[in-house]
Amino acid sequence: MQIFYEAILNIALLVLMANLMLKSKMIRDIILQEKRSFISQALLSALFGGLVIVSTCTAMDTGFYQLNTRVIGAMAAGLLGGPVVGLYASLIGAVYAYVFSAPQAFAMAAAFSTMMFGLLGGGFYPYFQRGKWKYKDLLLLTCFAEICDMVCLLRFAVPVEMALEAVLKISVPMILINAVGILVFISSFNTIFEFQDLESSRQLQRASELAQKCLPFFQQGISHKENMKKLTETMLEEIDWAGVMITDKDEIIASSQKEAAEAIRFGADLPDVGRKAMASGHVEVMYKVPIASPWYELMKDYSLVAAPFVIRNQAIGCLIVWVKKKWVLRQSELQILRHLVTLSSYQIALAELEQQSTMRQKAEFKALQFQVNPHFLFNALNTVSYVCREDSEWARELLLTLANYFRYNLNYDAYFVPLEEELEHVRDYLEIEKARFEEKLLVTFEMPEYMDINIPTLILQPIVENAVRYGMNKDGKRIVKICVEEKPKGYMVCVSDEGKGITKEILEKLKNDEPIGNSIGLSNVHRRMKSLYGEENGLRIKSSLQGTCVEMHFIKNAFEEGKDENRSN
């Protein structure tokens, strides 16, 4: 009974020491760190090694063997600190046990088993850290460790008879006391892991709020120096860092700092930690700037952290922050940095894709502007030449109309124009075609008096041209009707003819975005409509042997940026 009473006192002492350790924020931060510096690991090893020594000093004499709680401190070192801390803490305890154990016959066994406890705890460290640990598992592991301790006694102690007698007397009390003791001891650390979960939730919210403020600055990429300068200033306002810099692969783009010996020199070599982060693609920490580095004088009092911006597995730059030198670099701030650069990389990639999409659309638009049908030009000039012999005034008007037509095609830089302007361009085209076909071309317009919408430039003329070209009816006349109807969300433009219709093969290819041979204008307009207004708003074609009707649905306010671009041009 006396043994259990003394064991309770020993365990209570260890729990008290554990709570004293947890009073220190530095110790809590070190335990919660996934990657620790050498100094952090040395500190933890010394603390847990001290616990093992205390357990050895307070051992209870049973006459044959000193009943002790060394397993608690040694295994806890590995379980809470990891393999390295478990190794060195148990090594400290093993050396002490070997020198001061009594009787000396058990010294080697005590030292060996102490080392084994630390390594066993370190081996189960990943399992413990992943949150899968259960108290039953901890109980079983401790029982296993104590059984191994008894085996060590039988293996290393001399004489064997004395070791066997000691094992038979102390094995059950040792197993029970230490199994219960480690449960109580480890449970003392539950608060720190609960704090970690709470802190993780807070930091996730903090990272989300910071991302909302910072991500808009990445919409034009990291090359936009003004935005990057605002970004560094915003980050310093939100997080207690000494300074922030943004770099590309070769130079510093922007920086802000709360304190430093001098301002950051633009054009200077990037800090080594930045180049290392871009080479590895991961967050890198430099606790001390090398004396040989050109950044030493400026950063000798700081620790630096670099996080790369990675696009398509290639680093395009990095975010570097520096803080006053500490033994512990807060893991929560590293997590914020990781979250921020990850989200920023996605934002930069999206901005790049959007820019490429815009450039592609503009390139297609320019190609469309310069895509002049040579047959139309040849026929138009022949028509004007013919009219010149009969009616010079009409020929002059046709030349002016033709000039307006090509001026609109080649010189208009706006991507979006009012619907009235696009219809006026169609009228110019039809005036020239009427001069060619005379009474065999009949065109009618039906439209409201006022149309308040901007539409893409050169979107109607290819459809009207297709109707004129293929819309001849049985009587040899080309009858084209252009109808504009206002809808709740915008306007519908319908271009109809009385030709033989479009074949099912062409309609199927158009639906599947396949090449349509000579019908380039039709497929181009179909792709543009889907790209601008969505997949469901491409060309809607109703075709039969009695004619074809092509519907185009233009949505109001779908592209305000188009209007802005129009104004700027």
Secondary structure as GFF3:
##gff-version 3
##sequence-region A 1 569
A	DSSP	alpha_helix	2	22	.	.	.	ID=ss1
A	DSSP	alpha_helix	25	32	.	.	.	ID=ss2
A	DSSP	alpha_helix	38	57	.	.	.	ID=ss3
A	DSSP	beta_strand	60	61	.	.	.	ID=ss4
A	DSSP	beta_strand	66	67	.	.	.	ID=ss5
A	DSSP	alpha_helix	70	81	.	.	.	ID=ss6
A	DSSP	alpha_helix	83	100	.	.	.	ID=ss7
A	DSSP	three_ten_helix	104	106	.	.	.	ID=ss8
A	DSSP	alpha_helix	107	123	.	.	.	ID=ss9
A	DSSP	alpha_helix	125	129	.	.	.	ID=ss10
A	DSSP	alpha_helix	135	156	.	.	.	ID=ss11
A	DSSP	alpha_helix	160	187	.	.	.	ID=ss12
A	DSSP	alpha_helix	190	214	.	.	.	ID=ss13
A	DSSP	three_ten_helix	215	218	.	.	.	ID=ss14
A	DSSP	alpha_helix	225	238	.	.	.	ID=ss15
A	DSSP	beta_strand	243	248	.	.	.	ID=ss16
A	DSSP	beta_strand	252	257	.	.	.	ID=ss17
A	DSSP	alpha_helix	272	280	.	.	.	ID=ss18
A	DSSP	beta_strand	284	286	.	.	.	ID=ss19
A	DSSP	alpha_helix	296	299	.	.	.	ID=ss20
A	DSSP	beta_strand	302	311	.	.	.	ID=ss21
A	DSSP	beta_strand	314	324	.	.	.	ID=ss22
A	DSSP	alpha_helix	331	369	.	.	.	ID=ss23
A	DSSP	alpha_helix	374	390	.	.	.	ID=ss24
A	DSSP	alpha_helix	392	411	.	.	.	ID=ss25
A	DSSP	beta_strand	416	418	.	.	.	ID=ss26
A	DSSP	alpha_helix	419	437	.	.	.	ID=ss27
A	DSSP	three_ten_helix	438	440	.	.	.	ID=ss28
A	DSSP	beta_strand	441	446	.	.	.	ID=ss29
A	DSSP	beta_strand	454	456	.	.	.	ID=ss30
A	DSSP	alpha_helix	461	470	.	.	.	ID=ss31
A	DSSP	beta_strand	478	487	.	.	.	ID=ss32
A	DSSP	beta_strand	490	497	.	.	.	ID=ss33
A	DSSP	alpha_helix	504	511	.	.	.	ID=ss34
A	DSSP	alpha_helix	520	533	.	.	.	ID=ss35
A	DSSP	three_ten_helix	535	537	.	.	.	ID=ss36
A	DSSP	beta_strand	540	544	.	.	.	ID=ss37
A	DSSP	beta_strand	547	555	.	.	.	ID=ss38
A	DSSP	alpha_helix	560	568	.	.	.	ID=ss39
###
